Amino acid sequence: MILSKLAIRRRITFSMIYLIAVGFGLFGLSSLKLDLYPNITFPVIGIITQYEGVGPEDIENVLTRPLEKTVVSVENVKRISSRSTAGTSVITLEFDWGTDMDQAEIDVRKMIDLVRDYLPDDAGDPVTFAFDPSMQPIQYLAISSRDLGMAQLRRLVEEQIQPRLERINGVASVSIQGGLERQIRILVNPHELAAQGLSMSGIAQVLRMGNLQIPAGLVDESEEEFSVKTVGEYSSVDQIRNTVIGNKNGIPIYLKNVARVEDGFQEQRQIIRNNGKASLLLLVQKQNDANTVQTARAVSKELPKIEAKVGQGIHFETIVDFSTFIVRSINNLKNTAYLAFLMAFLVLLFFLRNIRSSLIVAVSIPISVILTFFVMDLGGLTLNIISMAGLALAIGMLVDNAIVVLENIFRHHESGVSIQQAADEGTSEVSTAIIASTLTTLAVFIPILFVPGIAGVMFNDMAVTIVFSLTTSLIVALTLIPLLSSRFLGRRSGFKKPSESGPLGRFLYRMEVSYVHWLDKVLQHKRLFWAGVLVVFVVSMGMFKVIGGDFLGKSDQSFIGFNVERASGTSLASTDQTFLQLERIVRENVPEATNIYSSFGTAEGFGAFFGANGSNKGRMMITLPDVGERDRSQFEIQDLLREKFAEVPGIKVTFDDNSGPPGMGGEGDIQVKIFGYDRIVAESLGEQVKALMQRVDGVVDVQTSYSAPRPEYQVYLDRDRISALGLSVAQVATTIESSIKGTVVTKYREGGNEYDVFMQLDRPFRDSKADLENVYITGPTGAQIPLANVAKIVAGDGATTVFREDQDRVVTVSCTVSGRDLQSVTRDIQSGMESITFPPDFRWEIGGTAQDQMESFGYLFLAIIAAIFLVYMVMASQFESLLDPFIIMFTIPLALIGVVWGLFLTGTTLSVTALIGAVLLVGIVVNNGIVLVDYINQQREKHGRDLWEAVLIGGRRRLRPILMTAFTTVLSMLPLALELGSGAEIWSPMARAVIGGLFVSTLLTLFLIPTIYVGLEQFLLRRALKKGKVTSARIERPENLDPVILS
């Protein structure tokens, strides 16, 4: 081959090229960003709109439905789901994968602008954002203080700490959750107000008009120009108290005459505690292109400095730090890669029995990996757990080509030619085979790149990384291996003859002889052998139902997160008592916990999208030591807490599914979604589904999306009466809203900060139905009309949360799977659903992780079929034959046998990662067949061997390289299969699938491929003889085989 010949002749030149390439690779490694997951653009846009004091069903009607109707027309929208809770509307738009999300976000905003004027005036503006993993906080920090109250602490954080953290390189923003915010509160006495003949809307108008600062133009005086502005803003809270709001009989009426004006705080809607201390939560988000680990380390380094400088008894505690999880996972995969390298080297040493030749092959691993880092940096990839897993998987495969080349170089050298000639001829002889085998391995990743959904996107980095590494290993095998062989190996470095070998050499020799004897016998009884393989294959395929299926492996993340919900209408104070009890249970039963975080109530900003919202809802997060530093697994602790929490009455606890990154709760392993408008009917069906799930073995944490109805007062207006009194429905509704819910009437500025001036009825006048009936509406003549005169107030029940999907109401029943595989449990639930009768206008479907699993399995099965066709076409092109690739393709069903038994014997279910391993196997297992068939063809075409002899010689001479490549790959994946280190649970199914498939395929390939080759050739030659195309051919086993072949 020209390339290898050039490398041998120009050793210095190629050595310099490799040194330069290694330098670039090391530079690329230093430039690669560390992240948990690849740069993924999820096709999701969220819309959050807040409207304080409004119930869920009203939120649905005035915010959610109008917004849904307008954004549904945006191009490429796949699904719309929404959640309407008290005061908040959250809409999630899912787009087709591959959609330009920047343009989609622009289109969504345009559509929202069309309906903005039709939304309630005092509702917040809809906030849109495209979901991006980088928007998730990289750190959750709790801050508390010994000396400051929560209001003072919040102000300190806003004024000093938040700006300082946001100035750190790589930090995009720091959001604050919890604490108390200053607010000027005007608490009105309705009786005093009515006595003066005033209205709350009138007071609001006076306050707004009396708190202005208006530019008034310019004045030219002499040679100077002065700007003019009217300064009419309030300069103190006393000025607000003493605002004249009316006049009665010539006597001014001051605001303080009808209301209490307090310099206080907003009503507390969220409470946060960390390790039992009242705290604020800081969510640190990194810039899109920032390095997660470097940014988090910079923030952590700054915290002690802030504590020392600010003082005030403040103290930071880290609740979740994604950088530690990233570093831990990357380090585990690094260690796995090092172990894989060691395993591969020991295999080489075992078969080659020479340290120098083993080192020459082994050197191809680090060089290929280093060159891969350079290409990854050029391609914009990051060093994450997906790409690192790809490298760990590829370690054993990187030496395959080098082994075949080096082994063939030695065979030529042992025949008596010089080492330079052996390096040239030996490389050229196998170049076609190793190029074909590499191309087949690379071809299987093409379908993965086109797999839609999360499975395809997540494993794109793995596919690209393996493609890069195998490509570089091919170049190394064709250039560096012959170069080093020609320079450092002499005759005494080669393979020794059996008579000169030690015990190991004699063992390998006897293995070759035994293999040829058995192959000779199998060839004589090939039909019986085929029948046996067919039976094993059929039985193995039936085992797929036994092993079951899951989506992604659940991993011990040293972190437990769960959501807690109490009955609707539970006050924040009562929920606080519940969380104190839960925190006590955790402290008593999980002494190894390093941090216990609680948050409950209505979150603000970022938390409104990701958190549980409502005075009856909250979340707890428990941080644990690393896996090796504790005696119990995360799942054992979780099961214990589930048992203990069951003893607490009146709560629902839902644990995270542990298949995603820490800190993010899952949506449930299995969901049954019930679609239909009638809430009562939907909830009745939900109860039947809940009962069904609870009867299924392996189901825990059965939850429904609905809760007990929230008590509410429903105000039915008398339109005729309202009209007769000269009022309007809008005027009555607005008065009720401003009286009970309250409203921000203006702003108060002090010290460069701006605070809300908030007005509502004082607490004693808005605590009962009677108070509501006595809300006064001011008539056109100034008469004060009680609400009871124009409306009927009825106590009723209302929904706590209204869920919708694709513009239809939906009720969801979800569960977590424990002790069984996801696929089997899903199948049992689907079977049970057939017994539940649904009304004509209702329907159901499966959702959650089970839906993701079904979709991903479907796509990956298609990817396997596509990979098989691509591999066949690549081999057909290389061999210029349709028959030889057909023979080699029989290695693939052999691999499936190994996959099934590899998973079954290790107690592993079929998962997305296991299927990715199966796709990878399609490209790997054919390599042994390619090397074997190519060498047999060479024996027949170049050396004139008969069919039987060519097959036996080819089998014997390719046995050692086939076993070497197989065992280096198998043993290098063993550390990953053994789940050494945290996070390895996700990748172990892939490694076990590859190990099982490659092990079984290799052993059977050594016999099946020769028998099929002989069988097809005999059939074709007999046919040719019959048709007279050939006159003679030796197609049967010679009576006297060359004794050299069998000895």
JOURWO-V89962 format. One record per pair of residues at least 12 apart in sequence whose C-alpha atoms are under 8 Angstrom apart, sorted by the first residue. I is the first residue (numbers start at 1). J is the second residue. Records with the same first field share a line. If there is no record, write none. Layout:
I=J / J
This chain:
1=424 / 425 / 427 / 428 / 431
3=478 / 479
4=424 / 427 / 428 / 478 / 479 / 482 / 483
5=424
7=479 / 480 / 482 / 483
8=420 / 423 / 424 / 479 / 482 / 483 / 486
11=483
14=480
21=371
22=367 / 370 / 371
24=371 / 374
25=370 / 371 / 372 / 373 / 374 / 375
26=370 / 373 / 374
27=374
28=373 / 374 / 375 / 376 / 377 / 378
29=370 / 373 / 374 / 377
31=377
32=373 / 376 / 377 / 381 / 382 / 383
33=290 / 291 / 292 / 382 / 383
34=291 / 292 / 293 / 326 / 382 / 383 / 384
35=291 / 292 / 293 / 323 / 326 / 382 / 383 / 384 / 385
36=322 / 323 / 325 / 326 / 384 / 385
37=384 / 385 / 386 / 458
38=381 / 382 / 383 / 384 / 386 / 387 / 458 / 461
39=133 / 381 / 382
40=132 / 133 / 457 / 458
41=101 / 131 / 132 / 133
42=97 / 131 / 132 / 133
43=94 / 95 / 96 / 97 / 98 / 99 / 101 / 130 / 131
44=92 / 93 / 94 / 95 / 130 / 131
45=92 / 93 / 94 / 105 / 128 / 129 / 130 / 131
46=90 / 91 / 92 / 93 / 128 / 129 / 130 / 131 / 609
47=89 / 90 / 91 / 92 / 126 / 127 / 128 / 129
48=88 / 89 / 90 / 91 / 126 / 127 / 128 / 608 / 609
49=63 / 88 / 89 / 90 / 123 / 124 / 125 / 126 / 127
50=87 / 88 / 89 / 123 / 124 / 125 / 126
51=87 / 88 / 122 / 123 / 124
52=86 / 87 / 88 / 123 / 741
53=86 / 87 / 741
54=86 / 87
55=85 / 86 / 87 / 800
56=84 / 85 / 86 / 87 / 88 / 798 / 799 / 800 / 801 / 802
57=84 / 85 / 798 / 799 / 801 / 802
59=84 / 85 / 86 / 87 / 88 / 89
60=84 / 89 / 802
62=119 / 120
63=89 / 119
64=82 / 84 / 89 / 90 / 91
65=807
66=115
67=112 / 115
68=80 / 91 / 807
69=807
70=111 / 112 / 114 / 115
71=108 / 111 / 112
74=104 / 107 / 108 / 111
75=104
76=95 / 96 / 99
77=93 / 94 / 95 / 96
78=93 / 94 / 95 / 96
79=93 / 94 / 95 / 805 / 806
80=92 / 93 / 94 / 805 / 806 / 807
81=93 / 803 / 804 / 805 / 806 / 807
82=803 / 804 / 805
83=801 / 802 / 803 / 804
84=801 / 802 / 803
85=613 / 614 / 800 / 801 / 802
86=614 / 800 / 801
88=608
90=609
97=452 / 453
101=130
102=130
105=128 / 129 / 130
109=128
112=126
134=285 / 286 / 287 / 288
135=285 / 286 / 288
136=285
137=283 / 284 / 285 / 286
138=283 / 284 / 285 / 286 / 292 / 296 / 320 / 321 / 322 / 323
139=283 / 284 / 285 / 296 / 318 / 319 / 320 / 321 / 322
140=281 / 282 / 283 / 284 / 318 / 319 / 320 / 321
141=281 / 282 / 283 / 284 / 316 / 317 / 318 / 319 / 320
142=274 / 279 / 280 / 281 / 282 / 316 / 317 / 318 / 319
143=279 / 280 / 281 / 282 / 314 / 315 / 316 / 317
144=277 / 278 / 279 / 280 / 314 / 315 / 316
145=279 / 312 / 313 / 314 / 315
146=312 / 313 / 314
147=312 / 313 / 314
148=312 / 313
150=179 / 180 / 278 / 279
151=179 / 180 / 181 / 182 / 265
153=179
154=179 / 180 / 181 / 280
155=181
161=306
162=174
165=299 / 302
168=295 / 298 / 299
169=295 / 298
170=286 / 287 / 289 / 290 / 291 / 295
171=284 / 285 / 286 / 287 / 290 / 295
172=284 / 285 / 286 / 287
173=284 / 285 / 286
174=282 / 283 / 284 / 285
175=282 / 283 / 284 / 605 / 606
176=280 / 281 / 282 / 283
177=280 / 281 / 282 / 283 / 603 / 604 / 607
178=270 / 271 / 272 / 279 / 280 / 281 / 603
179=268 / 270 / 271 / 272 / 279 / 280
180=265 / 266 / 267 / 268
181=265 / 266
182=263 / 264 / 265 / 266 / 755 / 756
183=263 / 264 / 265 / 266 / 755 / 756 / 757 / 758
184=237 / 261 / 262 / 263 / 264 / 265 / 748 / 755 / 756 / 757 / 758
185=260 / 261 / 262 / 263 / 264 / 265 / 757 / 758 / 759
186=259 / 260 / 261 / 262 / 757 / 758 / 759 / 760
187=259 / 260 / 261 / 262 / 759 / 760 / 761 / 762 / 763
188=258 / 259 / 260 / 759 / 760 / 761 / 762
189=258 / 259 / 260 / 761 / 762 / 765
190=258 / 761 / 765 / 775 / 776
192=257 / 258
193=258
194=776 / 784
196=248
197=778 / 782 / 783 / 784
198=246 / 778 / 782
199=777 / 778
200=735 / 738 / 739
201=735
202=245
203=245
204=745 / 746
205=745
206=245
207=240 / 243 / 745 / 746
208=745 / 746
210=232 / 233 / 234
211=232 / 233 / 234 / 746
212=230 / 231 / 232 / 233
213=229 / 230 / 231 / 232 / 233
214=229 / 230 / 231
215=227 / 228 / 229 / 230
216=228 / 229 / 230
217=229
233=748
234=748 / 749
235=748 / 749 / 750
237=261 / 263
240=255 / 261
241=254 / 255 / 256 / 261
242=254 / 255 / 256
243=255
259=762
260=762
269=572 / 601 / 602 / 603 / 615
270=572 / 599 / 600 / 601 / 602 / 603 / 615
271=576 / 599 / 600 / 601
272=597 / 598 / 599 / 600
273=597 / 598 / 599
274=595 / 596 / 597 / 598
275=595 / 596 / 597
276=583 / 596
292=322 / 323
293=323 / 324 / 326 / 327
296=321 / 323
297=323
303=316
319=595 / 596 / 597 / 621 / 623
320=623 / 662 / 663
322=662
325=557
326=384 / 385
328=982
329=385 / 981 / 982 / 983
330=384 / 385 / 388
332=980 / 981 / 982 / 984
333=385 / 388 / 389 / 392
334=388 / 392
336=392 / 975 / 976 / 980
337=391 / 392 / 395 / 972
339=972 / 975
340=392 / 395 / 396 / 971 / 972 / 973 / 974 / 975
341=362 / 365 / 395 / 396 / 972
342=972
343=968 / 971 / 972
344=362 / 396 / 967 / 968 / 969 / 971 / 972
345=358 / 359 / 362 / 968
347=964 / 967 / 968
348=361 / 362 / 964 / 968
350=504
351=508 / 960 / 964
352=495
353=495 / 504 / 505
354=493 / 494
356=488 / 489 / 493
357=485 / 489 / 493 / 494
360=481 / 484 / 485
361=399 / 402 / 403 / 406 / 481
362=399
364=398 / 399 / 402 / 473 / 476 / 477 / 481
365=395 / 398 / 399 / 473
368=398 / 469 / 470 / 472 / 473 / 476
369=391 / 469
371=469 / 472
372=465 / 468 / 469 / 472
375=468
376=465 / 468
381=461
386=458 / 459 / 461 / 462
387=461 / 462 / 465
388=462
389=462 / 987
390=461 / 462 / 463 / 465 / 466
391=462 / 465 / 466 / 469
392=973 / 976
393=972 / 973 / 991
394=466 / 469 / 470
395=969 / 972
396=965 / 968 / 969 / 970 / 971 / 972 / 973
397=470 / 965 / 968 / 969
398=469 / 470 / 473
399=473 / 965 / 968
400=964 / 965 / 968
401=434 / 473 / 474 / 477
402=473 / 474 / 476 / 477 / 478 / 481
403=961 / 964 / 965
404=430 / 434 / 961
405=426 / 427 / 430 / 431 / 477 / 478 / 481 / 482
406=426 / 427 / 481 / 482 / 485
407=961
408=426 / 427 / 430
409=422 / 423 / 424 / 425 / 426 / 427 / 482
410=422 / 426 / 494 / 495
411=426
412=425 / 426
413=491 / 494
414=491 / 494 / 495
419=485 / 486 / 489 / 490 / 491
420=486
423=482 / 483 / 485 / 486
424=482
427=478 / 482
431=478
432=878
433=930 / 931 / 934
434=474 / 927 / 931
435=474
436=874 / 875 / 878 / 930
437=923 / 924 / 926 / 927 / 930 / 931
438=470 / 471 / 474 / 927
439=874
440=870 / 871 / 874 / 875 / 923 / 924 / 926 / 927
441=871 / 920 / 922 / 923 / 924
442=467 / 470 / 923
443=867 / 870 / 871 / 874 / 923
444=864 / 866 / 867 / 868 / 870 / 871 / 919 / 920 / 922 / 923
445=463 / 464 / 467 / 867 / 919 / 920
446=867
447=863 / 864 / 866 / 867
448=460 / 463 / 860 / 863
449=463
451=859 / 860 / 863
452=859
453=856
454=856
455=856 / 912
512=956 / 959
513=956 / 1046 / 1047
515=956
516=952 / 955 / 956 / 1045 / 1046
517=1046
519=952 / 1007
520=952
522=1007 / 1011
523=1010 / 1011 / 1014
524=1037
526=1011 / 1015
529=1008
530=1008
536=897
537=893 / 894 / 897
540=897 / 900 / 901
541=896 / 897 / 900
543=900
544=900 / 910
547=900 / 903 / 904 / 907 / 908 / 909 / 910
548=821 / 822 / 823 / 824 / 909 / 910
549=821 / 822 / 823 / 824 / 909 / 910 / 911
550=821 / 822 / 823 / 853 / 909 / 910 / 911 / 912
551=822 / 849 / 850 / 852 / 853 / 911 / 912
552=659 / 911 / 912 / 913 / 986
553=659 / 911 / 985 / 986 / 987 / 989
554=657 / 658 / 659 / 985 / 986
555=658 / 659 / 982 / 983 / 984 / 985 / 986
556=627 / 633 / 634 / 635 / 658 / 982 / 983 / 985
557=634 / 658 / 662 / 982 / 983
558=623 / 624 / 625 / 626 / 627 / 634
559=621 / 622 / 623 / 624 / 634 / 662 / 663
560=621 / 622 / 623 / 624 / 634 / 638 / 655 / 656 / 662
561=619 / 620 / 621 / 622 / 655 / 656 / 662 / 663 / 664 / 665
562=619 / 620 / 621 / 653 / 654 / 655 / 656 / 665
563=612 / 617 / 618 / 619 / 620 / 653 / 654 / 655 / 656 / 665
564=617 / 618 / 619 / 620 / 651 / 652 / 653 / 654
565=616 / 617 / 618 / 651 / 652 / 653
566=616 / 617 / 650 / 651 / 652
567=616 / 650 / 651 / 707 / 708
568=616 / 707 / 708 / 709 / 710 / 711 / 800
569=615 / 616 / 710 / 711
570=615 / 616
571=615 / 616
572=600 / 601 / 615 / 616
575=600 / 615 / 616 / 617
576=600
579=598
582=645
583=596 / 598
585=644
586=641
589=640 / 641
590=637
592=624 / 625 / 630
593=622 / 623 / 624 / 625
594=622 / 623 / 624 / 625
595=621 / 622 / 623 / 624
596=620 / 621 / 622 / 623
597=620 / 621 / 622
598=618 / 619 / 620 / 621
599=618 / 619 / 620
600=612 / 613 / 614 / 615 / 616 / 617 / 618 / 619
601=613 / 614 / 615 / 616 / 617 / 618
602=614 / 615
621=663
626=982
627=981 / 982
628=981
652=703
653=701
654=701 / 703
655=701
656=668
657=669 / 816
667=814 / 848 / 849
668=814 / 815 / 816 / 848 / 849
669=814 / 815 / 816 / 817 / 822 / 848 / 849 / 850
670=814 / 815 / 816 / 817 / 822 / 826 / 846 / 847 / 848 / 849 / 850 / 851
671=812 / 813 / 814 / 815 / 846 / 847 / 848 / 849 / 850
672=689 / 812 / 813 / 814 / 844 / 845 / 846 / 847
673=810 / 811 / 812 / 813 / 844 / 845 / 846 / 847
674=686 / 810 / 811 / 812 / 842 / 843 / 844 / 845
675=808 / 809 / 810 / 811 / 842 / 843 / 844
676=808 / 809 / 810 / 841 / 842 / 843
677=808 / 809 / 810
682=810 / 811
683=706 / 811
685=838
686=704 / 811 / 812 / 813
688=836
689=813 / 833 / 836
690=702 / 703 / 704 / 813
692=829 / 832 / 833
693=815 / 829
696=825 / 828 / 829
697=820 / 825
698=817 / 818 / 819 / 820 / 825
699=815 / 816 / 817 / 818 / 825
700=815 / 816 / 817 / 818
701=814 / 815 / 816
702=813 / 814 / 815 / 816
703=813 / 814 / 815
704=811 / 812 / 813 / 814
705=801 / 803 / 811 / 812 / 813
706=799 / 800 / 801 / 811 / 812
707=799 / 800
708=800
709=797 / 798 / 799 / 800
710=797 / 798 / 799 / 800
711=795 / 796 / 797 / 798
712=795 / 796 / 797 / 798
713=769 / 793 / 794 / 795 / 796
714=793 / 794 / 795 / 796
715=791 / 792 / 793 / 794
716=791 / 792 / 793 / 794
717=729 / 790 / 791 / 792
718=790 / 791 / 792
719=790
721=790
722=790
725=779
726=779 / 780
727=779 / 780
732=777
735=776 / 777
736=775
738=759 / 760
739=759 / 760 / 761 / 766 / 775
740=760 / 761 / 766
741=760
742=758 / 759 / 760 / 761
743=758 / 759 / 760
744=756 / 757 / 758 / 759
745=757 / 758 / 759
746=758
769=793
772=787
773=786 / 787 / 788 / 793
774=786 / 787 / 788
775=787
814=848
821=909
822=850
823=850
826=850
853=912
856=912
857=912 / 915
860=912 / 915 / 916 / 919
861=915
863=919
864=918 / 919 / 922
867=919 / 922 / 923
868=922
871=922 / 923
872=885 / 886 / 889
884=933
887=1009 / 1012 / 1013
888=926 / 929 / 930 / 933 / 1009
889=926
890=1008 / 1009
891=925 / 926 / 929 / 1001 / 1005 / 1009
892=921 / 922 / 925 / 926 / 1001
894=997 / 1000 / 1001 / 1004 / 1005
895=921 / 922 / 925 / 996 / 997 / 998 / 1000 / 1001
896=918 / 997
897=997 / 1000 / 1001
898=993 / 995 / 996 / 997 / 998 / 999 / 1000 / 1001
899=918 / 992 / 993 / 994 / 995 / 996 / 997
900=993 / 996 / 997
901=996
902=992 / 993 / 995 / 996 / 997
903=989 / 992 / 993 / 996
906=992
908=989
909=989
910=989
911=989
913=986 / 987 / 989 / 990
914=989 / 990 / 991 / 992 / 993
915=990
916=990
917=989 / 990 / 991 / 993 / 994
918=990 / 993 / 994 / 997
920=994
921=994 / 997 / 998
924=998
925=998 / 1001 / 1002
928=962 / 1002 / 1005
929=1005 / 1009
931=958 / 962
932=954 / 955 / 958
933=954
935=954 / 958
936=950 / 951 / 953 / 954 / 955
937=950
939=953 / 954
946=1034 / 1035
947=1014 / 1034 / 1035
948=1014 / 1035 / 1036 / 1037 / 1038
949=1041 / 1042 / 1045
951=1010 / 1014
952=1045
953=1045
955=1006 / 1010
959=1006
962=1002
963=1002
966=998 / 999 / 1002
967=999
969=995
970=994 / 995 / 998 / 999
973=991 / 995
974=991 / 995
976=988 / 991
977=989 / 990 / 991 / 992
1017=1035
1018=1035 / 1036
1021=1033 / 1035
